[in-house]
Amino acid sequence: FPPSLQVFPSQDPLDRADFNAVEYINTLFPTEQVSSTQRMSLTLLILFSRRLDDNIRTVVRGQTNVGQDGRQALEEAQKAIQQLFGKIKDIKDKAEKSEQMVKEITRDIKQLDHAKRHLTTSITTLNHLHMLAGGVDSLEAMTRRRQYGEVANLLQGVVNVLEHFNKYMGIPQIRQLSERVKAAQNELGQQILADFEEAFPSQGTKRPGGPSNVLRDACLVANVLDPRIKQEIIKKFIKQHLSEYLVLFQENQDVAWLDKIDRRYAWIKRQLVDYEEKYGRMFPQEWCMTERIAVEFCHVTRTELSKIMRTRAKEIEVKLLLFAIQRTTNFEGLLAKRFSGCTLADGTVKKPEVPPPSTNPFLEDETGTDTDEIVIEKSDMDKPKKPKVPDNPFHGIVSKCFEPHLYVYIESQDKNLGELIDRFVADFKAQGPPRPSVDEGGAVLPSCADLFVYYKKCMVQCSQLSTGEPMIALTTIFQKYLREYAWKILSGNLPKTTSSSGGLTITSLLKEKEGSEVAKFTLEELCLICSILSTAEYCLATTQQLEEKLKEKVDASLVERINLTGEMDTFSIVISNSIQLLVQDLDAACDPALTAMSKMQWQNVEHVGDQSPYVTSVILHIKQNVPIIRDNLASTRKYFTQFCIKFANSFIPKFINHLFKCKPISMVGAEQLLLDTHSLKMVLLDLPSIGSQVVRKAPASYTKIVVKGMTRAEMILKVVMAPHEPPVVFVDNYIKLLADCSTDTFQKILDMKGLKRSEQSSMLDLFRQRLPAPPSGAENAGSLSLSAPTPEQESSRIRKLEKLIKKRL
């Protein structure tokens, strides 16, 4: 092929450059027979080739006409677009002509519409102008004659009509009429004020027999005038009405002090009744004059009381202060029942915020009297909360003045709570610890219920007095005496542990009979510890509820300052110390038995018998203590579980340490110790329900601790029982059974077996060599006799030991 002609790569022989037709035909038809048989196929191929040529020719000829057809179609489309554009232009021209024609037709109609609108506006304006001019003349005449009844209606109409002329104020006549209206309003205001001043003079207390109709109509006119006229009338009337109060209850008068505060409220009640009878119909009802008088009386009273209490602060006592506050809050409640509080928006007292609905059952219904004492029992936690009474809009309008002096109340509560705690301590010393009882064991100390009842009364009372800083001060007092109760009543009465341990010898163990050994704590002391634990748990839960309730009572801005976490932690420490005392007591009771175990000559044990005396002693102490503790902690089951877990964590490591002290041990001695260990394991697993008629499954967390710890003790004894020859097998099985890489533990195992120092030295060297490379599975197969047994094999071995013991017995 020439270089300008590029051909796609092909494997076809026909496309090869050295193609030889003769060779190719000879390849296809090597013999004459093949050639004759292929002639039919060749004919068919020739026919197919010709048909394919015809199809290609037809397609090529058809493609030659495509370009010409496309150009023709494009020209036709362009002609159609030109025709469409021309039609659209014609339609637009016709639409413009139609619009122009409509405008010419409606031109006259629009002129008539504008003329009609202007004529109507002119007539209306003239009517308003006539009404305004006539109204202004009438208003001036009626004002001079003090015809306030007619003026009230006329003035409102004139003002409304004058509003229509606001856009015409540039016209001198209209501006002149507007100025006459303003002058008439000013004259009316001054005239009405003068009439009220004449009817209710500021100097002197003499009043007319009753309201006049003129003043009643004047009040109606004041509603239309500038609001300042109305406020001035109200202010002067209330001031004149309360002038007698300021004289009667001056600061130097005896009736002004707190002990006669009732007389203030009795005076205003009489004045309000007198007002309703004489002046109730003179002022419009929407002025709420009765409520305004009461509110102004409250403001004046609060100011006067604040002034006199600052002057005579040293004379304020708690009872006197609470008496005054109670009478004041009762009066505020009376105002809330009588009035709606609609006039308070103009005053300085804000309506208290509505706190979120309480779901904390720390307190029952708080709407009762302050002297109601309701003990906070645990059953109250499930009681539904009663709906809270609506807020008093007048709350604090007078009683707010007592808040700066509530420190007297707080100091009194501090003193009372201190005396209460001292009384609790004295009662406990006099009466002693609570008597142990199966039915009432571990009961909460009654003093804690008394403490929280007093807390409830203080909190409710203080929240009625103030929800601000005094509540924070009271919370601080609560915290102080919660800590004192925890340390003086609870921690201070926990029994003290002694360092003396009973000298339990092997001889005494052999001679021991059931019940001859008792725990260090007596039954009464155990019950006392459980009672203190239950009390601390109750105080912990109730303190949490107290914190939530205090946060509900106090102002929202002070919520973050209330935090009783420290006090709750204090009660948690008391609970932890109580549990630790119970654990130490039982642990110490078992110490002599474990000491006796470590002093026995285990190499001289000749046969495996029943469980050893030290095991019997341990089980005896467990059966003595645990049922008492369980029964006394029945109401706080989780803390009994904690006691069991802590005892297991303390006893099992101590038991293993005493096992290491048993040296040397013979094979029979090791089997006896293994039997003893299994007995202790079964007892520990049954510890939570030991001695109980109701069998409960032990908690999984406790069972896991016992199984793990006692299995390690059993593995130690099995390693001791194994022969130390050959040493490699012994070391490998130790690593597999105990998985302990410590040379100290391995040294203790060798001491228990009684090996000589030279043998131990070689064993330790071998142990250090074998430690980095754990034995493989193939090596373990050779030491099958010393490998860790399966649980079935282990139980079978224990059963064999038990059968042997029974036969010998």
For each residue, the residues with C-beta under 8 A, 3 or more apart:
1: 5 7
2: 5
3:
4:
5: 1 2
6:
7: 1 10 15
8:
9:
10: 7 15
11: 15
12: 15 16
13: 16 19 24
14: 19 24
15: 7 10 11 12 19
16: 12 13 19
17:
18:
19: 13 14 15 16 24
20: 23 24
21: 24 25
22: 25 26
23: 20 26 27
24: 13 14 19 20 21 27 28
25: 21 22 28 29
26: 22 23 29 30
27: 23 24 30
28: 24 25 34 38
29: 25 26 32 34 35 38
30: 26 27 34
31: 34 35
32: 29 35 36
33: 36 37
34: 28 29 30 31 37 38
35: 29 31 32 38 39
36: 32 33 39
37: 33 34 40
38: 28 29 34 35 41 42
39: 35 36 42 43
40: 37 43 44
41: 38 44 45
42: 38 39 45 46
43: 39 40 46 47
44: 40 41 47 48
45: 41 42 48 49
46: 42 43 49 50
47: 43 44 50 51
48: 44 45 51 52
49: 45 46 52 53
50: 46 47 53 54
51: 47 48 54 55
52: 48 49 55 56
53: 49 50 56 57
54: 50 51 57 58
55: 51 52 58 59
56: 52 53 59 60
57: 53 54 60 61
58: 54 55 61 62
59: 55 56 62 63
60: 56 57 63 64
61: 57 58 64 65
62: 58 59 65 66
63: 59 60 66
64: 60 61 67
65: 61 62 68 69
66: 62 63 69 70
67: 64 70 71
68: 65 71 72
69: 65 66 72 73
70: 66 67 73 74
71: 67 68 74 75
72: 68 69 75 76
73: 69 70 76 77
74: 70 71 77 78
75: 71 72 78 79
76: 72 73 79 80
77: 73 74 80 81
78: 74 75 81 82
79: 75 76 82 83
80: 76 77 83 84
81: 77 78 84 85
82: 78 79 85 86
83: 79 80 86 87
84: 80 81 87 88
85: 81 82 88 89
86: 82 83 89 90
87: 83 84 90 91
88: 84 85 91 92
89: 85 86 92 93
90: 86 87 93 94
91: 87 88 94 95
92: 88 89 95 96
93: 89 90 96 97
94: 90 91 97 98
95: 91 92 98 99
96: 92 93 99 100
97: 93 94 100 101
98: 94 95 101 102
99: 95 96 102 103
100: 96 97 103 104
101: 97 98 104 105
102: 98 99 105 106
103: 99 100 106 107
104: 100 101 107
105: 101 102 109
106: 102 103 109 110
107: 103 104 110 111
108: 111 112
109: 105 106 112 113
110: 106 107 113 114
111: 107 108 114 115
112: 108 109 115 116
113: 109 110 116 117
114: 110 111 117 118
115: 111 112 118 119
116: 112 113 119 120
117: 113 114 120 121
118: 114 115 121 122
119: 115 116 122 123
120: 116 117 123 124
121: 117 118 124 125
122: 118 119 125 126
123: 119 120 126 127
124: 120 121 127 128
125: 121 122 128 129 164 165 168
126: 122 123 129 130
127: 123 124 130 131
128: 124 125 131 132 161 164 165
129: 125 126 132 133 165 174
130: 126 127 133 134
131: 127 128 134 135 157 161
132: 128 129 135 136 158 161 162 165 177
133: 129 130 136 137 177
134: 130 131 137 138
135: 131 132 138 139 154 157 158 161
136: 132 133 139 140 158 177 180 181 184
137: 133 134 140 141
138: 134 135 141 142 154
139: 135 136 142 143 151 154 155 158 181 184
140: 136 137 143 144 180 184
141: 137 138 144 145
142: 138 139 145 147 150 151 154
143: 139 140 146 147 151 184 187 188 191
144: 140 141
145: 141 142
146: 143 191 195 214
147: 142 143 150 151
148: 151 152 192 214 217 218 220 221
149: 152 153 213 217 220
150: 142 147 153 154
151: 139 142 143 147 148 154 155 188 217 221
152: 148 149 155 156 217 220 221 223 224
153: 149 150 156 157
154: 135 138 139 142 150 151 157 158
155: 139 151 152 158 159 184 185 188 221 224 225
156: 152 153 159 160 224
157: 131 135 153 154 160 161
158: 132 135 136 139 154 155 161 162 181
159: 155 156 162 163 181 224
160: 156 157 163
161: 128 131 132 135 157 158 164 165
162: 132 158 159 165 166 177 178 181
163: 159 160 166
164: 125 128 161
165: 125 128 129 132 161 162 168 169 174 177 178
166: 162 163 169
167:
168: 125 165 171 174
169: 165 166 174 175 178
170: 174 175
171: 168 174 175
172: 175 176
173: 176 177
174: 129 165 168 169 170 171 177 178
175: 169 170 171 172 178 179
176: 172 173 179 180
177: 132 133 136 162 165 173 174 180 181
178: 162 165 169 174 175 181 182
179: 175 176 182 183
180: 136 140 176 177 183 184
181: 136 139 158 159 162 177 178 184 185
182: 178 179 185 186
183: 179 180 186 187
184: 136 139 140 143 155 180 181 187 188
185: 155 181 182 188 189 225 226
186: 182 183 189 190
187: 143 183 184 190 191
188: 143 151 155 184 185 191 192 221 225
189: 185 186 192 193 222 225 226 229
190: 186 187 193 194
191: 143 146 187 188 194 195
192: 148 188 189 195 196 218 221 222 225 229 233
193: 189 190 196 197 229 232 233 236
194: 190 191 197 198
195: 146 191 192 198 199 214 215 218
196: 192 193 199 200 215 218 233 236 237
197: 193 194 200 201 202 236
198: 194 195 201
199: 195 196 208 212 215
200: 196 197 207 236 237 240
201: 197 198 204 206 240
202: 197 236 239 240 243
203:
204: 201
205: 243 244
206: 201
207: 200
208: 199 211 212
209:
210: 278 279
211: 208 215 216 278 279 281 282
212: 199 208 215 216 282
213: 149 216 217
214: 146 148 195 217 218
215: 195 196 199 211 212 218 219 282
216: 211 212 213 219 220 281 282 283
217: 148 149 151 152 213 214 220 221
218: 148 192 195 196 214 215 221 222
219: 215 216 222 223 233 282 283 284 287
220: 148 149 152 216 217 223 224 284
221: 148 151 152 155 188 192 217 218 224 225
222: 189 192 218 219 225 229 230 233
223: 152 219 220 230 284
224: 152 155 156 159 220 221
225: 155 185 188 189 192 221 222 229 230
226: 185 189 229
227: 230 231
228: 231 232
229: 189 192 193 222 225 226 232 233
230: 222 223 225 227 233 234 287
231: 227 228 234 235
232: 193 228 229 235 236
233: 192 193 196 219 222 229 230 236 237
234: 230 231 237 238 287 289 292
235: 231 232 238 239
236: 193 196 197 200 202 232 233 239 240
237: 196 200 233 234 240 241 289
238: 234 235 241 242 289 292 293 296
239: 202 235 236 242 243
240: 200 201 202 236 237 243
241: 237 238 271 275 293
242: 238 239 245 246 271 293 296 297 300
243: 202 205 239 240 246 247
244: 205 247 248
245: 242 248 249 264 267 268 271 297 300
246: 242 243 249 250 300 304
247: 243 244 250
248: 244 245 253 255 267
249: 245 246 253 255 256 263 264 267 304
250: 246 247 253 256
251: 256 304 307 308 311
252: 256
253: 248 249 250 256
254: 257 260
255: 248 249 260 263 264
256: 249 250 251 252 253 260 304 308
257: 254 260 261 308 312
258: 261 305 309 316 320 321 323 324
259: 320 323 324
260: 254 255 256 257 263 264
261: 257 258 264 265 305 323 324 327 328
262: 265 266 327
263: 249 255 260 266 267
264: 245 249 255 260 261 267 268 301
265: 261 262 268 269 327 331
266: 262 263 269 270
267: 245 248 249 263 264 270 271
268: 245 264 265 271 272 293 294 297
269: 265 266 272 273
270: 266 267 273 274
271: 241 242 245 267 268 274 275 293 297
272: 268 269 275 276 290 293 294
273: 269 270 276 277
274: 270 271 277 278
275: 241 271 272 278 279 280 289 290 293
276: 272 273 279 280 290
277: 273 274 280
278: 210 211 274 275
279: 210 211 275 276 282 283 289
280: 275 276 277 283 290
281: 211 216
282: 211 212 215 216 219 279
283: 216 219 279 280 287 289
284: 219 220 223 287
285: 288
286:
287: 219 230 234 283 284 292
288: 285 291 292 339 342 343
289: 234 237 238 275 279 283 292 293
290: 272 275 276 280 293 294 339
291: 288 294 295 339 340 341 342 343
292: 234 238 287 288 289 295 296 343
293: 238 241 242 268 271 272 275 289 290 296 297
294: 268 272 290 291 297 298 335 338 339
295: 291 292 298 299 343 344 347 397
296: 238 242 292 293 299 300
297: 242 245 268 271 293 294 300 301
298: 294 295 301 302 335 394 397 398
299: 295 296 302 303 347 348 397
300: 242 245 246 296 297 303 304
301: 264 297 298 304 305 398
302: 298 299 305 306 397 398 400 401
303: 299 300 306 307 401
304: 246 249 251 256 300 301 307 308
305: 258 261 301 302 308 309 398 401 402
306: 302 303 309 310 401 404
307: 251 303 304 310 311
308: 251 256 257 304 305 311 312
309: 258 305 306 312 313 316 401 402 404 405
310: 306 307 313
311: 251 307 308
312: 257 308 309 315 316
313: 309 310 316 405
314:
315: 312
316: 258 309 312 313 320 321 405 408
317: 320 321 408
318: 321 322 408 409 412
319: 322 323
320: 258 259 316 317 323 324
321: 258 316 317 318 324 325 402 405 406 408 409
322: 318 319 325 326 409 461
323: 258 259 261 319 320 326 327
324: 258 259 261 320 321 327 328 402
325: 321 322 328 329 399 402 464 465
326: 322 323 329 330
327: 261 262 265 323 324 330 331
328: 261 324 325 331 332 398 399 402
329: 325 326 332 333 395 399 464
330: 326 327 333 334
331: 265 327 328 334 335 398
332: 328 329 335 336 392 394 395 396 397 398 399
333: 329 330 336 337 392 394
334: 330 331 337 338
335: 294 298 331 332 338 339 394 397
336: 332 333 339 341 392 393 394 395
337: 333 334
338: 294 334 335
339: 288 290 291 294 335 336 342 343 394
340: 291 393
341: 291 336 344 351 393 394
342: 288 291 339 345
343: 288 291 292 295 339 346 347
344: 295 341 347 349 351 393 394 397
345: 342
346: 343
347: 295 299 343 344 397
348: 299
349: 344 394 396 397 400
350:
351: 341 344 391 393
352: 391 392 395 396 467
353: 556
354: 391
355: 358 552 553
356: 552
357: 385 388
358: 355 385 388 549 552
359: 385
360: 363 545 548 549 552
361: 364 380 381 382 383 385 545
362: 376 456 542 545 546 548 549
363: 360 366 376 456 459 460 549
364: 361 374 380 383 386
365: 368 386
366: 363 388 460
367: 386 389
368: 365 372
369: 372
370: 457 460 461 464
371:
372: 368 369
373: 453 457
374: 364 453 456
375: 449 453
376: 362 363 380 449 452 453 456 542
377: 380 449
378: 381 538
379: 382 383
380: 361 364 376 377 383
381: 361 378
382: 361 379
383: 361 364 379 380
384:
385: 357 358 359 361
386: 364 365 367
387:
388: 357 358 366
389: 367
390:
391: 351 352 354 395
392: 332 333 336 352 395
393: 336 340 341 344 351
394: 298 332 333 335 336 339 341 344 349 397
395: 329 332 336 352 391 392 399
396: 332 349 352 399 400
397: 295 298 299 302 332 335 344 347 349 394 400
398: 298 301 302 305 328 331 332 401
399: 325 328 329 332 395 396 402 403 465
400: 302 349 396 397 403
401: 302 303 305 306 309 398 404
402: 305 309 321 324 325 328 399 405 406 465 466
403: 399 400 406 465 466 468 469 470
404: 306 309 401 407
405: 309 313 316 321 402 408
406: 321 402 403 409 410 462 465 466 470 473
407: 404 410 411 470 473
408: 316 317 318 321 405 411 412
409: 318 321 322 406 412 413 462 465 470
410: 406 407 413 414 470 473 474 477
411: 407 408 414 415
412: 318 408 409 415 416
413: 409 410 416 417 458 474 477
414: 410 411 417 418 477 480
415: 411 412 418 419
416: 412 413 419 420 454
417: 413 414 420 421 454 477 480 481
418: 414 415 421 422 481
419: 415 416 422 423
420: 416 417 423 424 450 451 454 481
421: 417 418 424 425 481 484 485 488 489
422: 418 419 425 426
423: 419 420 426 427
424: 420 421 427 428 447 450 451 485 488 489
425: 421 422 428 429 488 489 492
426: 422 423 429 430
427: 423 424 430 431 447
428: 424 425 431 432 433 447 489 493
429: 425 426 432
430: 426 427
431: 427 428
432: 428 429
433: 428 493 524 525 527 528 531
434: 440 443 445 527 528 531
435: 524 527
436: 441 523 524 526 527 628 632
437: 440 441
438: 441 631
439:
440: 434 437 443
441: 436 437 438 527 530 531 628 631 632 634
442: 527 530 531 533 534 631 632 633 634 635 636
443: 434 440 531 534
444: 448 449 531 534 535 538
445: 434 448 489 531 532 535
446: 449 450
447: 424 427 428 450 451 485 489
448: 444 445 451 452 485 489 535 538 539 542
449: 375 376 377 444 446 452 453
450: 420 424 446 447 453 454
451: 420 424 447 448 454 455 481 485
452: 376 448 449 455 456 542 546
453: 373 374 375 376 449 450 456 457
454: 416 417 420 450 451 457 458
455: 451 452 458 459 478 546
456: 362 363 374 376 452 453 459 460
457: 370 373 453 454 460 461
458: 413 454 455 461 462 474 478
459: 363 455 456 462 463 474 546 549 550 553
460: 363 366 370 456 457 463 464
461: 322 370 457 458 464 465
462: 406 409 458 459 465 466 470 471 474
463: 459 460 466 467 471 553
464: 325 329 370 460 461
465: 325 399 402 403 406 409 461 462 470
466: 402 403 406 462 463 469 470 471
467: 352 463 471 553 554 555
468: 403 471 472 554 555 558
469: 403 466 472 473 558
470: 403 406 407 409 410 462 465 466 473 474
471: 462 463 466 467 468 474 475 550 553 554 555 558
472: 468 469 475 476 554 558 561 562
473: 406 407 410 469 470 476 477
474: 410 413 458 459 462 470 471 477 478
475: 471 472 478 479 550 554 561 562 564
476: 472 473 479 480
477: 410 413 414 417 473 474 480 481
478: 455 458 474 475 481 482 546 550 564
479: 475 476 482 483 564 566 567
480: 414 417 476 477 483 484
481: 417 418 420 421 451 477 478 484 485
482: 478 479 485 486 539 543 564 567 570 571
483: 479 480 486 487 566 567 570
484: 421 480 481 487 488
485: 421 424 447 448 451 481 482 488 489 490 539
486: 482 483 489 490 491 536 539 567 570 571 573 574
487: 483 484 490 491 492 570
488: 421 424 425 484 485 491 492
489: 421 424 425 428 445 447 448 485 486 492 493
490: 485 486 487 493 494 532 535 536 539 571 574
491: 486 487 488 494 574 577
492: 425 487 488 489
493: 428 433 489 490 528 532
494: 490 491 528 529 532 577 578 581
495: 521 525 528 529 581
496:
497: 520 581 584 585 588
498: 520
499:
500:
501: 588 591 592
502: 517 592
503: 592
504: 508 509 517 592 593 595 596 617
505: 508 509 596
506: 509 510 596 599 600 613
507: 510 511
508: 504 505 511 512
509: 504 505 506 512 593 596 613 614 617
510: 506 507 613
511: 507 508
512: 508 509 516 517 613 616 617
513: 516
514: 620
515: 518 620
516: 512 513
517: 502 504 512 589 617 620 621
518: 515 522 624
519: 526 585 586 589 621 624 625
520: 497 498 585 588 589
521: 495 525 526 529 581 585
522: 518 525 526
523: 436 526 527 628
524: 433 435 436 527 528
525: 433 495 521 522 528 529
526: 436 519 521 522 523 529 530 582 585 625 628 629 632
527: 433 434 435 436 441 442 523 524 530 531 628 632
528: 433 434 493 494 495 524 525 531 532
529: 494 495 521 525 526 532 533 578 581 582
530: 441 442 526 527 533 534 578 582 628 629 632 633
531: 433 434 441 442 443 444 445 527 528 534 535 632
532: 445 490 493 494 528 529 535 536 574 578
533: 442 529 530 536 537 574 575 578 579 633 636 639
534: 442 443 444 530 531 537 538 632 633 635 636
535: 444 445 448 490 531 532 538 539
536: 486 490 532 533 539 540 571 572 574 575 578
537: 533 534 540 541 571 575 636 639
538: 378 444 448 534 535 541 542
539: 448 482 485 486 490 535 536 542 543 571
540: 536 537 543 544 568 571 572 575
541: 537 538 544 545
542: 362 376 448 452 538 539 545 546
543: 482 539 540 546 547 564 567 568 571
544: 540 541 547 548 564 568
545: 360 361 362 541 542 548 549
546: 362 452 455 459 478 542 543 549 550 564
547: 543 544 550 551 562 563 564 568
548: 360 362 544 545 551 552
549: 358 360 362 363 459 545 546 552 553
550: 459 471 475 478 546 547 553 554 562 564
551: 547 548 554 559 562
552: 355 356 358 360 548 549
553: 355 459 463 467 471 549 550
554: 467 468 471 472 475 550 551 558 559 562
555: 467 468 471 558 559
556: 353 559
557:
558: 468 469 471 472 554 555 561 562
559: 551 554 555 556 562
560: 563
561: 472 475 558
562: 472 475 547 550 551 554 558 559
563: 547 560 566
564: 475 478 479 482 543 544 546 547 550 567 568
565: 568 569
566: 479 483 563 569 570
567: 479 482 483 486 543 564 570 571
568: 540 543 544 547 564 565 571 572
569: 565 566 572 573
570: 482 483 486 487 566 567 573 574
571: 482 486 490 536 537 539 540 543 567 568 574 575
572: 536 540 568 569 575 576
573: 486 569 570 576 577
574: 486 490 491 532 533 536 570 571 577 578
575: 533 536 537 540 571 572 578 579 639
576: 572 573 579 580
577: 491 494 573 574 580 581
578: 494 529 530 532 533 536 574 575 581 582
579: 533 575 576 582 583 639 642 643 646
580: 576 577 583 584 646
581: 494 495 497 521 529 577 578 584 585
582: 526 529 530 578 579 585 586 625 629 643
583: 579 580 586 587 643 646 647 650
584: 497 580 581 587 588
585: 497 519 520 521 526 581 582 588 589 625
586: 519 582 583 589 590 621 622 625 626 647 651
587: 583 584 590 591 647 650 651 654
588: 497 501 520 584 585 591
589: 517 519 520 585 586 592 621 625
590: 586 587 593 594 617 618 621 622 651
591: 501 587 588 594 595 654
592: 501 502 503 504 589 595 596 617
593: 504 509 590 596 597 614 615 617 618 621
594: 590 591 597 598 614 618 654 655 658
595: 504 591 592 598 599 658
596: 504 505 506 509 592 593 599 600 613 614 617
597: 593 594 600 612 614 658 662 676
598: 594 595 658 659 661 662
599: 506 595 596
600: 506 596 597 612 614 662
601: 604 605
602: 605 662 663 664 665 666 669 670 672 673
603: 664 665 666 669 754
604: 601 666 669
605: 601 602 608 666 668 669 672
606: 668
607: 668 808
608: 605 668 671 672 675 801 804 805
609: 672 805 808 809
610: 805 809
611: 615 616 675 676 679
612: 597 600 615 616 672 676
613: 506 509 510 512 596 616 617
614: 509 593 594 596 597 600 617 618 676
615: 593 611 612 618 619 676 679 680
616: 512 611 612 613 619 620
617: 504 509 512 517 590 592 593 596 613 614 620 621
618: 590 593 594 614 615 621 622 680 683
619: 615 616 622 623 679 680 683
620: 514 515 517 616 617 623 624
621: 517 519 586 589 590 593 617 618 624 625
622: 586 590 618 619 625 626 683 687 690
623: 619 620 626 627 690 691
624: 518 519 620 621 627 628
625: 519 526 582 585 586 589 621 622 628 629
626: 586 622 623 629 630 687 690 691
627: 623 624 630 631 690 691 692
628: 436 441 523 526 527 530 624 625 631 632
629: 526 530 582 625 626 632 633 640 643
630: 626 627 633 634 640 688 692
631: 438 441 442 627 628 634
632: 436 441 442 526 527 530 531 534 628 629
633: 442 530 533 534 629 630 636 637 639 640 643
634: 441 442 630 631 637 640
635: 442 534
636: 442 533 534 537 633 639 640
637: 633 634 640 641
638: 641 642
639: 533 537 575 579 633 636 642 643
640: 629 630 633 634 636 637 643 644 688
641: 637 638 644 645 688 699 701 702
642: 579 638 639 645 646
643: 579 582 583 629 633 639 640 646 647
644: 640 641 647 648 687 688 698 699 702
645: 641 642 648 649 701 702 705
646: 579 580 583 642 643 649 650
647: 583 586 587 643 644 650 651 687
648: 644 645 651 652 684 687 702 705 706 709
649: 645 646 652 653 705
650: 583 587 646 647 653 654
651: 586 587 590 647 648 654 655 684
652: 648 649 655 656 684 705 706 709 710 713
653: 649 650 656 657 709
654: 587 591 594 650 651 657 658
655: 594 651 652 658 659 677 680 713
656: 652 653 659 660 709 712 713 716
657: 653 654 660 661
658: 594 595 597 598 654 655 661 662
659: 598 655 656 662 673 677 713 716 717 752
660: 656 657 663 716 748 751 752
661: 598 657 658
662: 597 598 600 602 658 659 665 669 673 752
663: 602 660 751 752 754
664: 602 603 751 752 753 754
665: 602 603 662 669 670 673 720 752 753 754
666: 602 603 604 605 669 670
667: 670 671 721
668: 605 606 607 608 671 672
669: 602 603 604 605 662 665 666 672 673
670: 602 665 666 667 673 674 717 720 721
671: 608 667 668 674 675 721 801
672: 602 605 608 609 612 668 669 675 676
673: 602 659 662 665 669 670 676 677 717
674: 670 671 677 678 714 717 718 721 801
675: 608 611 671 672 678 679 798 801 802 805
676: 597 611 612 614 615 672 673 679 680
677: 655 659 673 674 680 681 710 713 714 717
678: 674 675 681 682 714 798
679: 611 615 619 675 676 682 683
680: 615 618 619 655 676 677 683 684 710
681: 677 678 684 685 706 707 710 713 714
682: 678 679 685 686
683: 618 619 622 679 680 686 687 690
684: 648 651 652 680 681 687 706 710
685: 681 682 698 703 706 707
686: 682 683 689 690 698
687: 622 626 644 647 648 683 684 690 698 702 706
688: 630 640 641 644 696 698 699 702
689: 686 692 694 695 696 698
690: 622 623 626 627 683 686 687
691: 623 626 627
692: 627 630 689 695 696
693:
694: 689
695: 689 692
696: 688 689 692
697:
698: 644 685 686 687 688 689 702 703
699: 641 644 688 702 703
700: 703 704
701: 641 645 704 705
702: 641 644 645 648 687 688 698 699 705 706
703: 685 698 699 700 706 707
704: 700 701 707 708
705: 645 648 649 652 701 702 708 709
706: 648 652 681 684 685 687 702 703 709 710
707: 681 685 703 704 710 711
708: 704 705 711 712
709: 648 652 653 656 705 706 712 713
710: 652 677 680 681 684 706 707 713 714
711: 707 708 714 715
712: 656 708 709 715 716 738
713: 652 655 656 659 677 681 709 710 716 717
714: 674 677 678 681 710 711 717 718 794
715: 711 712 718 719 737 738 788
716: 656 659 660 712 713 719 720 738 749 752
717: 659 670 673 674 677 713 714 720 721
718: 674 714 715 721 722 737 788 789
719: 715 716 722 733 734 737 738 749
720: 665 670 716 717 749 752 753
721: 667 670 671 674 717 718
722: 718 719 730 733 786
723: 730 786
724: 727 730 753 755 759 763
725: 730
726: 729 730
727: 724 730 731 762 763 766
728: 731 732 766 770
729: 726 732 733 782 783 786
730: 722 723 724 725 726 727 733 734 763 786
731: 727 728 734 735 763 766 767 770
732: 728 729 735 736 770 775 779 780 783
733: 719 722 729 730 736 737 783 786 787
734: 719 730 731 737 738 740 746 749 767
735: 731 732 738 739 740 741 770 771 774 775
736: 732 733 739 774 775 780 787 788
737: 715 718 719 733 734 788
738: 712 715 716 719 734 735 745
739: 735 736
740: 734 735 745 746
741: 735 771
742: 745 746
743: 746 747 764 767 768
744: 747 748
745: 738 740 742 748 749
746: 734 740 742 743 749 750 763 764 767
747: 743 744 750 751 760 764
748: 660 744 745 751 752
749: 716 719 720 734 745 746 752 753
750: 746 747 753 755 759 760 763 764
751: 660 663 664 747 748 754 755 760
752: 659 660 662 663 664 665 716 720 748 749
753: 664 665 720 724 749 750
754: 603 663 664 665 751
755: 724 750 751 759 760 763
756: 759 760
757: 760 761
758: 761 762
759: 724 750 755 756 762 763
760: 747 750 751 755 756 757 763 764
761: 757 758 764 765
762: 727 758 759 765 766
763: 724 727 730 731 746 750 755 759 760 766 767
764: 743 746 747 750 760 761 767 768
765: 761 762 768 769
766: 727 728 731 762 763 769 770
767: 731 734 743 746 763 764 770 771
768: 743 764 765 771
769: 765 766 772
770: 728 731 732 735 766 767 773 775
771: 735 741 767 768
772: 769
773: 770
774: 735 736
775: 732 735 736 770 779 780
776: 779 780
777: 780 781
778: 781 782
779: 732 775 776 782 783
780: 732 736 775 776 777 783 784 787
781: 777 778 784
782: 729 778 779
783: 729 732 733 779 780 786 787
784: 780 781 787
785:
786: 722 723 729 730 733 783
787: 733 736 780 783 784
788: 715 718 736 737
789: 718 793 794 797
790: 793 794
791: 794 795
792: 795 796
793: 789 790 796 797
794: 714 789 790 791 797 798
795: 791 792 798 799
796: 792 793 799 800
797: 789 793 794 800 801
798: 675 678 794 795 801 802
799: 795 796 802 803
800: 796 797 803 804
801: 608 671 674 675 797 798 804 805
802: 675 798 799 805 806
803: 799 800 806 807
804: 608 800 801 807 808
805: 608 609 610 675 801 802 808 809
806: 802 803 809
807: 803 804
808: 607 609 804 805
809: 609 610 805 806
